[in-house]
Amino acid sequence: MGTGGGEFVEDLRAAGVDAYGLDIFLAPEQLARSYYVMADASRTGLPSGSFEAIYSNFSLFMPSAHNSDAFLKGVLTEMGRL
């Protein structure tokens, strides 16, 4: 979650991992690939149990207006659901 430019997703896929990237903002070239999802991390709309693991390195901790306690709780709840 918070895939940004997608470098990590692309590296994982090149290594044979079935990786997906999710971000609220995606570049047109990312949107053209089926393994990128543009969505709010607190309510992705993806089915429960969609992933074996979720990785988010930095995006949850960046200072922003979205990083309220309620938003972070929603994102962590969504991560657990997925």
C-alpha positions as CSV (number, residue, x, y, z in Angstrom):
1,M,0.0,0.0,0.0
2,G,1.3,3.4,-1.0
3,T,3.1,2.0,-4.0
4,G,4.3,5.4,-5.2
5,G,6.4,5.0,-8.4
6,G,6.0,1.2,-8.2
7,E,9.7,0.4,-8.2
8,F,9.3,-2.2,-5.5
9,V,6.3,-3.8,-7.2
10,E,8.3,-4.0,-10.5
11,D,11.3,-5.5,-8.7
12,L,9.2,-8.2,-7.0
13,R,7.4,-9.0,-10.3
14,A,10.7,-9.3,-12.1
15,A,11.8,-11.8,-9.4
16,G,8.7,-13.9,-10.1
17,V,6.5,-12.6,-7.2
18,D,2.8,-12.0,-8.0
19,A,2.9,-8.5,-6.5
20,Y,0.4,-5.7,-6.8
21,G,0.6,-2.0,-6.1
22,L,-2.0,0.2,-4.5
23,D,-2.0,4.0,-4.2
24,I,-4.5,6.8,-4.2
25,F,-2.5,8.4,-7.1
26,L,-1.1,6.3,-9.9
27,A,0.7,7.3,-13.1
28,P,-1.0,6.5,-16.5
29,E,1.6,3.8,-17.2
30,Q,0.7,2.1,-13.9
31,L,-3.0,2.3,-14.6
32,A,-2.4,0.5,-17.8
33,R,-1.1,-2.5,-15.9
34,S,-3.7,-4.8,-14.3
35,Y,-1.5,-5.3,-11.2
36,Y,-1.9,-1.7,-10.0
37,V,-5.0,-0.6,-8.1
38,M,-5.9,3.1,-7.5
39,A,-7.8,3.3,-4.3
40,D,-7.9,4.8,-0.8
41,A,-5.9,2.6,1.5
42,S,-8.6,2.7,4.2
43,R,-11.3,1.4,1.8
44,T,-9.9,-0.4,-1.2
45,G,-13.0,-2.2,-2.4
46,L,-10.9,-5.4,-2.8
47,P,-12.3,-8.8,-1.6
48,S,-11.4,-10.0,1.9
49,G,-8.4,-12.3,1.9
50,S,-7.0,-11.0,-1.4
51,F,-3.4,-11.2,-0.3
52,E,-1.0,-13.3,1.6
53,A,1.0,-10.4,2.8
54,I,0.9,-6.6,2.6
55,Y,3.9,-4.3,2.6
56,S,3.9,-0.6,3.3
57,N,7.2,1.0,4.1
58,F,6.8,4.7,4.3
59,S,3.4,6.0,3.2
60,L,1.6,5.4,6.5
61,F,4.1,7.5,8.4
62,M,4.4,10.5,6.0
63,P,3.1,13.7,7.6
64,S,-0.2,14.6,5.9
65,A,-3.7,15.7,6.6
66,H,-4.8,12.1,5.9
67,N,-2.7,10.6,8.7
68,S,-5.2,11.2,11.5
69,D,-5.6,8.5,14.1
70,A,-9.0,7.5,12.5
71,F,-7.5,7.3,9.0
72,L,-4.5,5.2,10.2
73,K,-6.9,2.9,12.1
74,G,-8.9,2.5,9.0
75,V,-5.9,1.6,6.9
76,L,-4.6,-0.9,9.4
77,T,-8.1,-2.5,9.6
78,E,-8.2,-2.7,5.8
79,M,-4.8,-4.3,5.7
80,G,-5.9,-6.9,8.2
81,R,-9.0,-7.6,6.1
82,L,-7.1,-8.0,3.0
